[in-house]
Amino acid sequence: MQVLELNQIVPDPSYIYYRRNYAAVAKLQMLSKTIDIKISFTIETGPLGDKMLYVDIDPSEDIDYPLIPVKSALKTYILKADDEGVLPCP
């Protein structure tokens, strides 16, 4: 399982400055097929600069794969994109 890209990244406005909310479509390569799933994620920056990431997959998506590795791969991809400055500012 591999995350290929994030498309249609839309920031959700938040009034809490240390939380950034987004909605996106993730393209995943699973075994022999490629699927697009809707996700939402929140990046929360702690007081010491550490980042916590919460990923939610749309419940209407039917993924025939275990969710823990999918969420783990998405978190790694999103944190890398955030470090590179690819994510839009809310």
N, C-alpha and C positions, 0 to 999 in steps of 0.2 A: 504494500500500500504506500502510495506517495502522493503528496500534495503538489499539483502542477502549477496552479496559480489561483489568485483571488481576483474576482471580477466584480464590477458594480459595487465598489466599496462606498457606502454612504454613512457619514458620521451622523449620529443622533445627538441633538443638542442636550447638553447637561449643564446644570448650574453648579455642580461640584467640580472645582478646578482640577482635582487630582484623579478624576475618573473620566475616561473617554469611552463612549459607547459607539459601536459600529454595527452595521448590517452588511452582508456581502454574499456573494455566490462563490463557493469553492469548487474548483475542478480537481477531482481525485482520480488517480489511476489505481484501479483495483484489479489485481490478477490479470484478467483478459479484457477488461472493459474500462471505459472512462465515463464517470458520472459527474453531474453538477448538483450540488446540494446547497440549500439556503442555510446560512448560519448567522448568528449574532454573537458578538464578543465584546468584552469590557476589559480595558487595561487600566488597572488601578496602581498608582504610584504611591509607595509608602513614604513615611517621613524621612527615611534614610536613603531614598532613591531606588529602593528595590521595587520590582514590578511584579504584580500578581495578575494573572490572566484567567478569565472565565470565558469558556466557549460553550454556546448552546446550539444544538442542531435542531432545525425546524422539525416538530413532531410529525408533520405530514410526509417527511422524506422517508422512503423505504430503502434502508441501507442493508444489504445482505453481507455484513461484515461486523466484527466486534467493535463496539463504540469506544472502548478505552484506547486502543491503538490509533483510531481515527482522531480522537480529541488530542492525544499526545502529539501526533504529527502536525495537526493544525496549530497547536500552541507553539511548537518549535518554529514553524513557518511564519506565524504572525509576529512573534518576538523578533525574529531576524528582520522581517520587513519593517518593524517599528524602529529597530536599531539603525537601519539604513535610511530611515526617513521617507519611506515609500508611502506610508499611510497618510491620508489627508487630515488636515487639522479640523477639529470640530468647530 
